[in-house]
Amino acid sequence: MTKFSFEDKLRAVNMYLRGYGSNTVAKVYKVKNHSNILMWVKRYQKYGIDGLKVRRPKYDYDGNFKLNVLNWRKRHKASYPETALQFDISNPGTIATWDKVHIIV
């Protein structure tokens, strides 16, 4: 189960966009790491409100997609959250798991 609902995320993003800092917003909404607030803001800015919706893992990504994601990450020296944002993958940990399984040369 997801700890933060769509409504919580939307309120937090709106508070941040009104000028409150990510640390302040994280304290108000009891988010352990303010970087989650920043990720929600980035997802909102890139995908609109759909970027904040709670999504259930429903995708069965094929091998080619996984390799494309991992190659893009390596080529751009991007973090897992940045890569997840680029490919609209809701959980950056998914990419970390792929990274452990695949070796990109």
N, C-alpha and C positions, 0 to 999 in steps of 0.2 A: 504494500500500500504506500502511496506517495504521501509524504508528510505535509506538503504545501499544496493547497488546492489552486485551481485556476484563479479564483477570486483573490486569494492571498497574494499570489504572484502579481496579478494586475494592480492591486492596491500598492504593493511594494514598488513596482515599476513607476506608477504614477507619482508616488511620493518622491522617488529619486529624480524623476524628470521635473518636478516642481522645485528642485534645487537642494534637497537634503542629500547629505553625503551617504555613501554606501554603508559606512560603519553605523551611522545613525539609523538608517532603514533596517539594517540587519538586527540591531538591538530591539527596535520596536516590534519586528515580526519574529524575533527569537530565532534568527538564522545564524547558525554557528560561524559561518565563514562569509564575510562580506563579498567575496568573489562570486558567490552564487547570485547575489543581487546584480552584479555587473553582467553576469552571463544572461540572466533573465532580461535585462535591458537590451543586450545585444540581440537576443533572439526576438524580442519585441520589435526592435528597429528593423531587423531583416525580414521577419515573417509576419509582422502584425500580431494581432491577438492570438492567431493560431499557433504562434511560436511559444505561447505560454500554456496552452492546453495540456492537460495531463494525458499522456499517451501510453497505451499499453504496448509492450513489445509484441508486434504483430508481423514484423518483417522477417523474412528468411532471406538474408542477403546472400547472393551467390558469390562464388570465389572471385570472379572478375571484379565485381564491385568492391569487395574487401581489398583486393590488391590495388585497385585504383585509388582508394582512400589512403592506404598506407603509403603508396608512392607519392601521392600529393603531399601528405604530411612530411615525408622525408625531403622532398624537393623544396618545400616552402619553410622547412625547419619550424613547423607549427606545433603548438601544444595540442594535447588531446581535446580540450574544450574548443580551441579555434577550429580544429578539423571537424569536430562534431557540428559546429555551427555552419561551416562551409557546406556540409553534406546533409544537413537537417537530420542528424542522428541525435536523439534526445538524451542519450547517456554516453558521455565521453569514455566511461569505463568499458563500453563495448569495443571501442577502438583499441584500448589498451590490451584487451583480451586477444583481439586479432593480432596485435603486434607480438604477443608472446608466442603465437602459433606459427606465424609466417616470418620468414627471414627475407628482408628486402635488400638486394645487392645494389 
